[in-house]
Amino acid sequence: MPRDKITINTLREMKAKGEPITMLTGYDYPMALAEEVAGIEIILIGDSLGMTIMGMDSTLPVKLDTIIEHCKAVRRGAPTAFLVGDMPYMTYQVSTEEAIRNAGRIMAEGGVDCVKLEGGRNMADTVRAIVNATIPVMGHIGLTPQSQSQLGGFRAQGRDAEAAKAIIEDAKALEDAGICSLLIEAVPPEVCEIIWEILKVPIISLGSGKRADGQILIVHDMLGFFDRFVPKFVKKYASIHETIVSALGDYVKDVKGGSFPENKHCYPMKAGEAEKLRELLR
């Protein structure tokens, strides 16, 4: 049976009931369709597509227009999921006016339900301005990939008391600024739990323990799309890379060996028409 559209109110109700929220990244129509059928509540069209789809070394080069086009594709495949469109690097840091304009484009053109941006107290004024422009915002604290150079690489955050306190203060500042939900990436479970206890908005954990309202993974990591390093917090539910390589190898063998295509894969002419064609060509 088709489900109702997932909205901010749906997520709030799930939090209130203690019903876990499922969230995954998604970047294209086929994956969105699969996630819709599987019942994923939130799909993030993340700037991580720069690395998972485009083979970039980081998320930084991803452009706003690219995110918007992927948002459109995901919406076609997942009409009832709650879609979150990532704001790429330098689309919200320059000025609040530019941030509002770019967030509005992702909402209006991409068809998402919410935008996501990285940062804590330093982004509170920007979040407040975007929210005041009637655009819902998901916050993102802890390990923030767009700040990897400043953080010293992709590493866990908040592992000592002072750093943990700063992250908790970031979370409070973002809620005060009006976020509708918060993604916490790669912080100790103890820190995530404290934030979950304090904040009223839905909390989504990415490698930050189970004491949260929901969990998110990069879909290409959890499905094993790549034969490469994945973070410690990833649980692999499949090995799609091996399956694909095996299938492609079988295809190569069949074509090289002449066993593909067979007659059943072709569209023959009607009986007697081939002979008529040869006569016409003589």
Number of C-alpha atoms within 10 A of each C-alpha: 3 8 11 10 13 17 17 17 10 14 23 18 13 16 19 13 10 12 13 17 19 16 26 20 24 29 26 21 18 15 18 26 18 14 23 22 14 9 15 19 23 27 27 27 30 25 27 24 23 19 15 20 12 11 11 14 10 16 22 18 15 21 16 19 15 13 22 23 16 19 30 20 21 29 24 15 19 28 18 19 27 22 28 27 27 25 25 25 19 16 18 22 17 10 11 18 13 16 21 21 14 20 28 18 16 26 20 12 14 23 21 26 20 24 26 24 27 24 23 24 19 13 19 22 16 24 33 21 17 27 18 13 13 11 20 24 26 25 28 23 23 29 23 22 22 21 16 15 9 9 14 8 12 15 14 16 20 20 15 10 10 9 15 20 14 15 24 22 15 23 29 18 19 30 22 14 22 21 26 23 25 25 24 29 23 24 24 19 17 15 24 31 17 14 22 22 11 12 17 15 20 25 26 29 26 24 22 24 21 15 19 25 24 24 22 21 20 19 22 23 23 19 17 20 18 15 11 7 7 15 11 8 14 17 13 16 11 14 16 18 15 14 13 12 11 12 12 12 11 12 14 13 13 13 11 10 9 10 10 14 10 8 8 8 8 8 7 10 10 7 8 8 11 12 11 10 11 9 9 8 7 5
